[in-house]
Amino acid sequence: MKLKVTEQGVVIPKEFLEGVEEVEIRKENNLIVVITTIKSDPILSMGMHPVSCGVTDASEQADTYIYGFNE
């Protein structure tokens, strides 16, 4: 898709931004990069809905249970 650059800049079509509330725009070398930003951190919401599974050391051994190994 080619877009005409006006005095105000370029308008990105809304269908490209479906469900997006905010973007970050950067100029890198000869590229203009538009990155969608996430307002909520998925890591912070990991423990919002815990389940009971009989494991007593999940918080101390999270890597073991998530990745299957212990460093």
Secondary structure, DSSP 4 states (H G I P E B T S, - for coil): -----BTTB-PPPGGGGTT---EEEEEETTEEEEEE--SS-TTTTTTSS----S-S-TTTSHHHHHHS---
